[in-house]
């Protein structure tokens, strides 16, 4: 097969022409839209559809077979004006029997632009958030990548899990306060605001019972699956006070769920059949996104906790609604209004 670089140059040029004029306030391109643009550029270069394997859940996004040759393209998109994005998990990246893997990135901050680079050449850092992950930067000078600077190219070749964990821990020994167990664990307080927000979203979506103050499943998942330790798990969800909406007062966790509806929709959309079964006990693999959202709202409705403080706030603010009503009835009305507000927020986000 011809040189991979030459083919990637032509594919990237096609992508560049397609995205010119998009972004910078002129339009919004979702990740799935950009993947479609890349796919069409690959096809336009004469690569047969049967030779292309595409998966949103496996690394890399596209695997292309050409005779005895095989290469991969990991598609990345950023809305910022920098060429920096999170990369793949250390546990999966480049262990895929592919001769070469490239990153093809679309940058939509400023003037839209497309670039490609060999994956290992643009690894800028190794970090632990949900799991040990590479950070990518297509702007770093050749030879200044993380693996070269830290004499860590063996990180891509170690297949035995315990040995890989030991090597990760060794590389992560810095002045940063990091917790360790069988695998490297970082403290929740060290995460960025965006990463903390994502843990909130993962929590309420995968573990709806956290809205009822039951953290018995979320806490070990967070530590042993995601490698993040938190001294007070409750603060991930309910730190802060009540908030008034149009016709009810909500607890902190209820308010955040409504305000982060766009993140929640995205997380529900990405749920795998295995996650649906494990976390929601849902075995139906043919649910539409609308079905999944409604399933989740029903779970939240059955789990959410209404405190005495929230009850009192609602009775004080809306006395005509709760006059002479028993406590359980007051709770029912608050939960109903919360779910209605949540459905409305989700509807509005899906129309954007």
Order of alpha helices (4+ residues) and beta strands (2+ residues): alpha-alpha-beta-beta-beta-beta-beta-beta-beta-beta-alpha-alpha-beta-beta-alpha-beta-alpha-beta-beta-alpha-alpha-alpha-alpha-alpha-alpha-alpha
